[in-house]
């Protein structure tokens, strides 16, 4: 799902690449929380390039929301598969 040239600027401002994300995912531990996302908007930049905008928040096992963010992702069509090439999370005020 990740494009080999994947880049990310995280909510914290930290930059990541394909290898760092793969390593991070391999080291993740199971959690009772989950990511809530909403207000999706998809904008076509070109027939094979889409910009996805949405909001997200972390919801812990007690239902408390935190880490509110506005997110943007650029998806590219490679052959017949969509791949995530760029992602950015920007901290934001809470939402309902």
BELJO-V642239 format. One record per residue. N is the residue number from 1. PSI is psi in degrees with one decimal (NA if undefined). Layout:
((N/PSI) (N/PSI))
This chain:
((1/-30.4) (2/134.3) (3/143.7) (4/-25.3) (5/21.1) (6/139.0) (7/147.8) (8/143.6) (9/110.8) (10/170.3) (11/-32.2) (12/-11.4) (13/-4.9) (14/139.1) (15/143.8) (16/158.5) (17/-177.4) (18/-52.3) (19/-42.5) (20/-34.6) (21/-43.4) (22/-44.8) (23/-42.3) (24/-43.5) (25/-36.9) (26/-28.2) (27/-5.3) (28/145.7) (29/150.3) (30/150.8) (31/152.4) (32/-5.9) (33/179.3) (34/166.0) (35/124.6) (36/135.3) (37/152.7) (38/173.5) (39/51.0) (40/138.8) (41/129.7) (42/128.3) (43/124.2) (44/119.6) (45/-30.4) (46/164.4) (47/-29.5) (48/17.5) (49/123.3) (50/139.8) (51/122.3) (52/124.6) (53/141.4) (54/173.2) (55/150.6) (56/161.2) (57/147.8) (58/134.2) (59/117.4) (60/178.9) (61/-17.1) (62/-0.9) (63/5.9) (64/133.6) (65/142.1) (66/-179.7) (67/49.4) (68/136.9) (69/150.8) (70/136.0) (71/146.0) (72/137.7) (73/141.8) (74/123.2) (75/136.5) (76/142.6) (77/116.8) (78/108.4) (79/-116.9) (80/20.3) (81/131.6) (82/134.1) (83/142.4) (84/117.2) (85/-29.0) (86/141.7) (87/143.2) (88/137.3) (89/131.2) (90/122.6) (91/142.0) (92/170.5) (93/160.2) (94/160.9) (95/165.7) (96/NA))
